[in-house]
Amino acid sequence: MKVTLLKASALVLAVSVAATGAALADKANDTLKVAYTKELENVDSYFNSSREGVVLQRAIWDGLIYRDPITNEYKGNLATSWKWVDDKTLELKLREGVKFHDGSDFDADDVVATVNFVADEANGVKTQRNVNWMESAEKVDQYTVRIHTKDVFPAAIEFLSGPVSMYPAEYYAKVGPSGMGLKPVGTGPYKAVEVVPGQHFVLEKNENYFDGPKGQPTIGKIDIRTIPDVNTQIAELFSGNLDLIWQVPADQAEKLAEMGDRFTVANESTMRIGYLTMDAAGRSGADNPFTNLKVRQAVNYAIDRNALVNNLLKGKSKVVWSACFPSQFGCTSDVQEYAYDPEKAKQLLAEAGYKDGFTTPFYAYRNRDYAEAISSYLNAVGIKTDFKMLQYSALREKSMKGEIPLQFLTWGSFSINDASAIVSQFFKGGELDDARDKQVEEWLAVADSATDPEKRKEYYKKALQRIADEAYWAPMFSYNTNYVSSKEVNYTPTADEVLRFTTMKWN
């Protein structure tokens, strides 16, 4: 009730601001004003794992390959063509005449330096799964490179079309990740002209951007501020201090949609899923109840996923039962489902030795209302939660150290349409693997490297079914995103949850 009243108050305040005469979007200054909800830990795209970072990555930098978000067709970006020389060697011809934002020329040296740096685990790329499939890169000539994979990796093209951006070799060697985070330099359609870490980012149109698949930018400047409170974002949207906000909660988006003369509200699905992960491996302590299968199953039965989707997420969200996003290659829905059954949850807890329940820390980093609803379901069956809300970067660090027994997380797979981007990220023995199931790891090793697509599907299915049977996660729902903009902004969002500034125009 308190949350609802706060949201309603924010809308009343916004309406009153509007009635006094709100400013129009900053179209006259050709500056699009956007809000981020979450602090970005580092602008360097290899040293953050947030959606906000992905958005900046696609604007400031380019990858070798581009996947069209509508057709899923792969197109040449910084590379114009590619071919497999053998099962573990990919040769790419590079686009000539491309310049970085600092005026330096892009060529094979930049690709080799970037790949060899990020592929070296010692350099600490945040999401190792995005890069650790690469062994090294070598220069064939000024505009030809070869990327060598550690093992056979059929998803290489998909990864090269997403999180693997190319950096200027000399500049990056000089400034490193911290310097790149403060003064980013890429080849992308927008260049960063101001960075206040975690707070403020100003992008400016790259007038010399090459004719590639992303399209040419039309809006001159993008001014991005971090405003954690959505209510404040809405008030600033009404006052004209913002032109575009996203990830707006469903109930607020519905009310804003009623003001169609003022705002455009669009709802689109995303590749992000929400889930609970439990410390089945016991990394957080010997007395951790989640090492018990029946406790994990009880958690799964305790939550009414349909109610969460229908009452909170709404839009294009759907219930998810598997530890992947349905459209991803290798994802299967043929897994154990845990229908809402609180009595069965209580029975399983009793059988596990917790007739009177137990208390556990429960962590989240976003969507407090979703997390609190989940917490209520758990409390109702006897799993009493000590709820803790952290910044994403802090929660991730604790997760990597194995300090958390139960947490509500989300993962958007960096918009990579392959199951390896999620299931192999979290169940292949890495720092974020709370299961440490050797059988699952073995099956994923086959699925990630098999050249036969049907064999890949078979082994992802084996792994995903075991993950569900063992209740290592409680997958819950896919996300949707509500985008709200002033009527001055023309933008059609895509289903991969990437704000593409190049496709935005003024009306």
C-alpha positions as CSV (number, residue, x, y, z in Angstrom):
1,M,0.0,0.0,0.0
2,K,2.8,2.4,0.9
3,V,4.5,1.8,-2.5
4,T,1.2,2.5,-4.3
5,L,0.6,5.7,-2.4
6,L,4.1,6.9,-3.2
7,K,3.6,6.2,-6.9
8,A,0.2,8.0,-6.9
9,S,1.7,11.0,-5.1
10,A,4.4,11.2,-7.7
11,L,1.9,11.3,-10.5
12,V,-0.2,13.9,-8.7
13,L,2.9,16.0,-8.3
14,A,3.8,15.6,-12.0
15,V,0.3,16.6,-13.1
16,S,0.4,19.7,-11.0
17,V,3.8,20.6,-12.5
18,A,2.3,20.1,-16.0
19,A,-0.6,22.4,-15.1
20,T,1.8,25.2,-14.4
21,G,3.2,25.0,-17.9
22,A,5.9,22.4,-18.6
23,A,8.9,23.0,-20.9
24,L,9.0,21.1,-24.1
25,A,11.8,18.6,-25.0
26,D,15.1,20.2,-25.7
27,K,14.6,19.8,-29.5
28,A,15.7,23.4,-30.0
29,N,19.2,22.5,-28.7
30,D,19.2,19.1,-30.4
31,T,19.8,17.4,-27.0
32,L,17.9,14.3,-26.0
33,K,17.7,14.1,-22.2
34,V,17.6,10.5,-20.8
35,A,17.5,9.0,-17.3
36,Y,19.3,5.9,-16.0
37,T,18.0,4.3,-12.9
38,K,21.1,2.3,-12.0
39,E,24.6,3.6,-11.3
40,L,27.0,2.5,-13.9
41,E,30.2,1.2,-12.2
42,N,32.5,1.8,-15.2
43,V,31.8,3.0,-18.7
44,D,34.4,0.6,-20.1
45,S,32.1,-2.0,-21.6
46,Y,34.3,-4.9,-20.5
47,F,34.2,-3.8,-16.8
48,N,30.5,-3.5,-16.2
49,S,27.7,-6.0,-16.7
50,S,24.6,-3.7,-16.5
51,R,22.1,-3.0,-19.1
52,E,23.0,0.7,-18.9
53,G,26.5,-0.3,-19.8
54,V,25.3,-2.3,-22.8
55,V,23.4,0.8,-24.1
56,L,26.5,3.0,-23.9
57,Q,28.6,0.2,-25.4
58,R,26.5,0.0,-28.5
59,A,26.5,3.8,-28.9
60,I,30.2,4.5,-28.3
61,W,31.9,1.4,-29.7
62,D,31.4,-1.1,-32.5
63,G,31.8,-4.8,-32.8
64,L,33.1,-6.7,-35.8
65,I,29.7,-8.1,-36.6
66,Y,26.1,-6.7,-36.1
67,R,22.9,-8.7,-35.6
68,D,19.8,-7.0,-36.9
69,P,17.4,-6.8,-33.9
70,I,14.4,-7.3,-36.2
71,T,15.5,-10.0,-38.7
72,N,18.3,-11.5,-36.6
73,E,20.5,-11.4,-39.7
74,Y,24.2,-11.1,-39.2
75,K,25.8,-8.1,-41.0
76,G,29.3,-6.8,-41.4
77,N,30.1,-4.0,-39.0
78,L,33.9,-3.3,-38.4
79,A,34.4,-6.6,-40.4
80,T,32.9,-6.8,-43.8
81,S,33.2,-10.6,-44.2
82,W,34.3,-13.7,-42.3
83,K,34.9,-17.4,-42.7
84,W,35.9,-20.3,-40.6
85,V,39.4,-21.5,-41.7
86,D,39.1,-24.5,-39.4
87,D,36.9,-25.4,-36.4
88,K,38.8,-23.1,-34.1
89,T,40.0,-20.3,-36.4
90,L,37.8,-17.5,-37.7
91,E,39.2,-15.1,-40.3
92,L,37.7,-11.7,-40.8
93,K,38.2,-9.0,-43.4
94,L,38.1,-5.5,-41.8
95,R,36.4,-2.4,-43.0
96,E,38.8,0.2,-44.3
97,G,38.7,3.9,-43.7
98,V,37.2,3.7,-40.2
99,K,38.5,6.2,-37.6
100,F,38.3,6.2,-33.8
101,H,36.9,9.2,-32.0
102,D,40.4,10.4,-31.3
103,G,41.2,10.5,-35.1
104,S,43.4,7.3,-35.1
105,D,42.8,4.7,-37.9
106,F,41.1,1.4,-37.1
107,D,42.9,-1.7,-38.4
108,A,44.0,-5.2,-37.5
109,D,46.3,-4.0,-34.7
110,D,43.3,-2.8,-32.8
111,V,41.5,-6.1,-33.1
112,V,44.5,-8.1,-32.1
113,A,45.2,-5.9,-29.1
114,T,41.6,-5.9,-27.9
115,V,41.1,-9.6,-28.2
116,N,44.4,-10.5,-26.6
117,F,43.7,-8.2,-23.7
118,V,40.2,-9.2,-22.9
119,A,40.8,-12.9,-23.5
120,D,43.5,-13.0,-20.8
121,E,41.6,-13.8,-17.6
122,A,44.3,-12.0,-15.6
123,N,43.0,-8.7,-16.9
124,G,39.7,-9.2,-15.1
125,V,37.0,-8.6,-17.6
126,K,33.8,-8.5,-15.6
127,T,31.7,-11.1,-17.5
128,Q,34.3,-13.7,-18.5
129,R,31.7,-15.7,-20.4
130,N,31.6,-13.0,-23.0
131,V,35.3,-13.3,-23.8
132,N,36.8,-16.5,-22.4
133,W,36.0,-18.5,-25.4
134,M,38.7,-16.7,-27.3
135,E,42.3,-17.9,-27.1
136,S,44.0,-15.1,-29.1
137,A,44.0,-13.0,-32.3
138,E,46.6,-12.7,-34.9
139,K,47.2,-10.2,-37.7
140,V,47.3,-11.5,-41.2
141,D,47.7,-8.1,-42.9
142,Q,46.5,-4.6,-42.1
143,Y,42.9,-5.4,-42.7
144,T,42.7,-9.1,-42.1
145,V,42.7,-10.9,-38.7
146,R,42.2,-14.4,-37.3
147,I,40.6,-15.1,-34.0
148,H,41.5,-18.4,-32.4
149,T,39.0,-20.0,-30.1
150,K,40.0,-22.2,-27.1
151,D,37.6,-24.9,-28.1
152,V,35.1,-25.3,-30.9
153,F,32.6,-22.5,-30.2
154,P,29.7,-22.4,-32.7
155,A,28.2,-19.3,-30.9
156,A,31.3,-17.2,-31.8
157,I,29.5,-15.1,-34.4
158,E,26.6,-14.3,-32.0
159,F,29.1,-13.1,-29.3
160,L,31.1,-11.1,-31.8
161,S,27.8,-9.3,-32.7
162,G,27.2,-8.4,-29.1
163,P,29.5,-7.7,-26.2
164,V,32.9,-7.9,-28.0
165,S,33.7,-4.3,-28.9
166,M,36.9,-3.1,-30.6
167,Y,39.2,-0.6,-28.8
168,P,42.0,1.6,-30.1
169,A,45.2,-0.3,-29.3
170,E,47.6,2.5,-28.5
171,Y,45.1,4.5,-26.4
172,Y,43.9,1.5,-24.4
173,A,47.5,0.4,-23.7
174,K,48.1,3.9,-22.4
175,V,45.0,4.5,-20.2
176,G,43.7,1.0,-19.4
177,P,40.1,0.3,-18.2
178,S,40.1,3.1,-15.7
179,G,41.1,5.7,-18.3
180,M,38.7,4.3,-20.9
181,G,36.0,4.6,-18.2
182,L,36.6,8.3,-17.8
183,K,37.4,9.2,-21.4
184,P,35.9,6.5,-23.7
185,V,37.2,6.3,-27.3
186,G,35.5,4.1,-29.8
187,T,34.4,4.1,-33.4
188,G,30.7,4.2,-32.7
189,P,27.9,6.6,-33.8
190,Y,28.2,8.7,-30.7
191,K,31.3,9.9,-28.8
192,A,31.5,10.6,-25.1
193,V,32.3,14.2,-24.4
194,E,31.5,14.2,-20.7
195,V,31.7,11.5,-18.1
196,V,30.9,11.9,-14.4
197,P,31.2,8.3,-13.1
198,G,27.9,6.9,-12.0
199,Q,26.1,10.2,-12.5
200,H,26.2,11.9,-15.8
201,F,27.1,11.1,-19.4
202,V,27.0,13.3,-22.4
203,L,27.3,11.8,-25.9
204,E,27.7,13.8,-29.1
205,K,27.0,12.7,-32.7
206,N,30.0,11.3,-34.5
207,E,29.9,13.4,-37.7
208,N,32.4,11.0,-39.3
209,Y,30.6,7.8,-38.6
210,F,31.0,5.2,-41.3
211,D,28.1,3.9,-43.4
212,G,27.4,0.7,-41.4
213,P,24.4,-1.4,-40.3
214,K,23.7,0.7,-37.2
215,G,22.6,3.7,-39.3
216,Q,23.7,7.3,-39.0
217,P,22.9,9.3,-35.9
218,T,20.5,12.2,-36.3
219,I,20.1,13.7,-32.8
220,G,23.1,15.9,-32.0
221,K,23.5,15.2,-28.3
222,I,22.4,12.6,-25.7
223,D,22.4,13.8,-22.1
224,I,22.1,11.0,-19.6
225,R,21.7,11.4,-15.9
226,T,21.4,8.8,-13.2
227,I,18.2,9.3,-11.3
228,P,17.6,6.2,-9.1
229,D,14.0,7.1,-8.1
230,V,11.5,6.5,-10.8
231,N,9.0,8.9,-9.2
232,T,11.6,11.7,-9.6
233,Q,12.1,10.7,-13.2
234,I,8.4,11.0,-13.9
235,A,8.3,14.4,-12.3
236,E,11.2,15.6,-14.4
237,L,9.6,14.2,-17.5
238,F,6.5,16.3,-16.8
239,S,8.7,19.4,-16.1
240,G,10.5,19.0,-19.4
241,N,13.9,18.2,-17.8
242,L,13.7,14.7,-19.3
243,D,12.6,13.5,-22.8
244,L,12.9,9.7,-22.4
245,I,12.7,7.3,-19.5
246,W,12.6,3.5,-19.6
247,Q,12.1,0.6,-17.2
248,V,9.0,2.4,-15.9
249,P,6.8,0.2,-13.6
250,A,3.6,-1.1,-15.2
251,D,1.1,0.8,-13.1
252,Q,2.8,4.2,-13.6
253,A,3.2,3.5,-17.4
254,E,-0.5,2.7,-17.6
255,K,-1.4,6.1,-16.0
256,L,1.1,8.0,-18.3
257,A,-0.4,6.2,-21.3
258,E,-3.7,7.9,-20.5
259,M,-2.0,11.2,-21.2
260,G,-1.5,10.4,-24.9
261,D,-1.5,14.1,-25.8
262,R,1.7,14.5,-23.7
263,F,3.5,11.3,-23.9
264,T,4.2,8.2,-26.0
265,V,4.3,5.0,-24.0
266,A,5.6,1.8,-25.6
267,N,5.9,-1.7,-24.1
268,E,8.3,-4.2,-25.5
269,S,9.5,-7.6,-24.4
270,T,13.1,-8.2,-23.5
271,M,15.6,-11.1,-23.2
272,R,15.9,-10.5,-19.5
273,I,14.5,-13.0,-17.0
274,G,14.0,-12.7,-13.3
275,Y,14.9,-15.6,-11.0
276,L,15.9,-16.7,-7.5
277,T,19.3,-18.4,-7.1
278,M,20.0,-20.5,-4.1
279,D,23.3,-21.5,-2.6
280,A,23.0,-25.2,-3.3
281,A,26.8,-25.7,-3.2
282,G,27.0,-24.4,0.4
283,R,29.5,-21.7,-0.3
284,S,27.8,-19.3,2.2
285,G,28.1,-21.6,5.2
286,A,27.7,-25.2,6.4
287,D,24.3,-24.4,8.0
288,N,22.9,-23.1,4.8
289,P,19.4,-24.7,4.3
290,F,19.5,-24.4,0.5
291,T,22.0,-27.3,0.2
292,N,18.8,-29.4,0.8
293,L,16.9,-30.2,-2.4
294,K,13.6,-30.2,-0.6
295,V,14.1,-26.7,0.6
296,R,14.9,-25.5,-2.9
297,Q,11.8,-27.2,-4.2
298,A,9.8,-25.6,-1.5
299,V,11.0,-22.2,-2.6
300,N,9.9,-23.0,-6.1
301,Y,6.4,-24.1,-5.0
302,A,6.0,-21.1,-2.7
303,I,5.9,-18.4,-5.4
304,D,2.8,-17.6,-7.5
305,R,4.6,-16.6,-10.7
306,N,1.3,-16.0,-12.6
307,A,0.2,-13.4,-10.0
308,L,3.6,-11.7,-10.2
309,V,3.3,-11.4,-14.0
310,N,-0.4,-10.4,-14.0
311,N,-0.3,-7.9,-11.2
312,L,3.2,-6.4,-11.3
313,L,5.0,-6.9,-14.6
314,K,2.1,-7.0,-17.0
315,G,2.8,-6.0,-20.6
316,K,4.6,-8.7,-22.6
317,S,6.1,-10.5,-19.7
318,K,5.5,-14.3,-19.4
319,V,6.1,-17.0,-16.7
320,V,9.4,-18.7,-17.3
321,W,10.3,-22.2,-16.0
322,S,13.7,-22.8,-17.5
323,A,17.0,-21.1,-16.7
324,C,17.2,-19.3,-20.1
325,F,15.2,-17.0,-22.3
326,P,12.8,-18.9,-24.7
327,S,14.1,-17.4,-27.9
328,Q,17.7,-18.4,-27.2
329,F,19.2,-21.2,-29.3
330,G,19.2,-24.3,-27.1
331,C,16.6,-23.1,-24.6
332,T,13.9,-25.6,-23.8
333,S,10.6,-25.3,-22.0
334,D,10.4,-29.0,-21.5
335,V,11.5,-28.9,-17.8
336,Q,10.0,-29.6,-14.4
337,E,7.4,-26.9,-13.5
338,Y,6.6,-25.9,-10.0
339,A,3.0,-24.7,-9.9
340,Y,2.1,-22.5,-7.0
341,D,1.4,-24.8,-4.0
342,P,2.2,-23.3,-0.6
343,E,0.9,-26.4,1.2
344,K,3.3,-28.6,-0.7
345,A,6.1,-26.1,0.1
346,K,5.3,-26.3,3.8
347,Q,5.3,-30.1,3.6
348,L,8.7,-30.2,1.9
349,L,10.2,-27.9,4.5
350,A,8.9,-30.2,7.2
351,E,10.4,-33.2,5.5
352,A,13.7,-31.3,5.2
353,G,13.7,-30.8,9.0
354,Y,12.3,-27.2,9.0
355,K,8.8,-27.8,10.3
356,D,8.9,-24.4,12.0
357,G,10.7,-22.7,9.0
358,F,13.9,-20.8,9.2
359,T,15.3,-17.3,8.7
360,T,17.6,-16.4,5.8
361,P,19.2,-13.3,4.4
362,F,17.5,-12.4,1.1
363,Y,19.2,-10.0,-1.3
364,A,18.1,-8.0,-4.4
365,Y,19.4,-5.0,-6.4
366,R,16.4,-3.9,-8.4
367,N,12.6,-3.9,-8.5
368,R,12.0,-3.7,-4.8
369,D,8.3,-4.2,-5.3
370,Y,8.9,-7.5,-7.1
371,A,11.4,-8.6,-4.4
372,E,9.1,-7.7,-1.6
373,A,6.3,-9.6,-3.2
374,I,8.5,-12.7,-3.5
375,S,9.6,-12.2,0.1
376,S,6.0,-12.2,1.2
377,Y,5.4,-15.6,-0.6
378,L,8.4,-17.1,1.2
379,N,7.4,-15.7,4.6
380,A,4.0,-17.3,4.1
381,V,5.4,-20.8,4.0
382,G,7.9,-20.3,6.9
383,I,11.0,-19.0,5.1
384,K,11.4,-15.8,7.0
385,T,13.5,-13.4,4.9
386,D,15.9,-10.8,6.2
387,F,15.6,-8.5,3.1
388,K,18.6,-6.5,2.0
389,M,18.7,-4.2,-1.0
390,L,22.2,-3.5,-2.5
391,Q,23.7,-1.7,-5.4
392,Y,24.2,-4.2,-8.3
393,S,28.0,-3.9,-8.2
394,A,28.1,-4.6,-4.5
395,L,25.7,-7.5,-4.8
396,R,27.7,-9.0,-7.7
397,E,30.9,-8.9,-5.7
398,K,29.3,-10.7,-2.7
399,S,27.9,-13.2,-5.2
400,M,31.2,-13.9,-6.7
401,K,32.7,-14.6,-3.2
402,G,29.9,-17.1,-2.5
403,E,28.5,-15.1,0.5
404,I,24.8,-15.1,-0.4
405,P,22.4,-17.9,0.4
406,L,19.3,-16.5,-1.5
407,Q,19.0,-13.7,-3.9
408,F,16.6,-12.2,-6.5
409,L,18.5,-11.5,-9.7
410,T,17.9,-10.7,-13.4
411,W,20.0,-11.5,-16.4
412,G,19.6,-10.1,-19.9
413,S,22.3,-12.2,-21.5
414,F,23.8,-9.1,-23.1
415,S,21.0,-9.6,-25.7
416,I,22.9,-12.7,-27.0
417,N,20.4,-15.1,-28.5
418,D,22.2,-18.3,-27.5
419,A,21.6,-20.3,-24.3
420,S,25.3,-20.3,-23.6
421,A,25.0,-16.6,-22.6
422,I,23.0,-17.5,-19.5
423,V,23.1,-21.2,-18.6
424,S,26.9,-21.5,-19.2
425,Q,27.4,-18.2,-17.5
426,F,25.9,-19.4,-14.3
427,F,26.3,-23.2,-14.3
428,K,29.7,-23.9,-15.6
429,G,31.8,-23.7,-12.5
430,G,32.5,-19.9,-12.5
431,E,32.5,-17.5,-9.6
432,L,28.7,-17.0,-10.0
433,D,27.9,-20.7,-10.1
434,D,25.8,-21.5,-6.9
435,A,25.2,-25.2,-7.9
436,R,28.7,-26.5,-8.8
437,D,27.1,-29.6,-10.4
438,K,29.8,-31.5,-12.3
439,Q,27.2,-33.3,-14.4
440,V,25.7,-30.1,-15.6
441,E,29.2,-28.7,-16.3
442,E,30.0,-31.7,-18.4
443,W,26.8,-31.4,-20.5
444,L,27.3,-27.7,-21.0
445,A,30.9,-28.3,-22.2
446,V,29.5,-30.5,-24.9
447,A,26.6,-28.1,-25.7
448,D,28.9,-25.1,-26.0
449,S,31.4,-26.8,-28.4
450,A,29.4,-29.2,-30.5
451,T,29.3,-28.3,-34.2
452,D,26.1,-30.2,-34.8
453,P,23.2,-27.9,-33.8
454,E,21.0,-30.8,-32.8
455,K,23.6,-32.1,-30.5
456,R,23.9,-28.6,-28.9
457,K,20.2,-28.6,-28.3
458,E,20.2,-32.1,-26.9
459,Y,22.9,-31.3,-24.3
460,Y,21.5,-27.9,-23.3
461,K,18.2,-29.7,-22.8
462,K,19.9,-32.2,-20.5
463,A,21.5,-29.5,-18.5
464,L,18.4,-27.4,-18.2
465,Q,16.3,-30.3,-17.2
466,R,18.7,-31.2,-14.4
467,I,18.9,-27.6,-13.2
468,A,15.1,-27.6,-12.9
469,D,14.9,-31.1,-11.3
470,E,17.5,-30.0,-8.7
471,A,15.7,-26.7,-8.3
472,Y,19.0,-24.8,-8.3
473,W,17.1,-21.7,-9.5
474,A,13.5,-20.6,-9.2
475,P,13.1,-19.0,-12.7
476,M,10.0,-16.8,-12.6
477,F,9.3,-14.4,-15.5
478,S,10.6,-12.7,-18.5
479,Y,10.8,-8.9,-18.3
480,N,9.2,-6.3,-20.5
481,T,10.2,-2.7,-20.6
482,N,8.0,0.4,-20.6
483,Y,9.5,3.3,-22.5
484,V,7.9,6.8,-21.9
485,S,8.9,9.8,-24.0
486,S,7.7,13.2,-24.8
487,K,5.7,13.6,-28.0
488,E,8.8,15.4,-29.5
489,V,10.7,12.1,-29.6
490,N,10.2,9.4,-32.3
491,Y,11.5,6.0,-31.2
492,T,10.4,2.4,-31.7
493,P,12.0,0.1,-29.1
494,T,13.3,-3.4,-30.0
495,A,12.8,-6.6,-28.2
496,D,16.5,-6.9,-27.1
497,E,16.3,-4.1,-24.5
498,V,19.0,-1.9,-26.1
499,L,18.3,1.8,-26.4
500,R,19.5,2.6,-29.9
501,F,20.1,6.3,-30.1
502,T,20.8,6.0,-33.9
503,T,17.2,5.1,-34.5
504,M,15.8,8.0,-32.4
505,K,14.6,11.2,-34.2
506,W,12.8,14.4,-33.4
507,N,9.2,14.6,-34.5
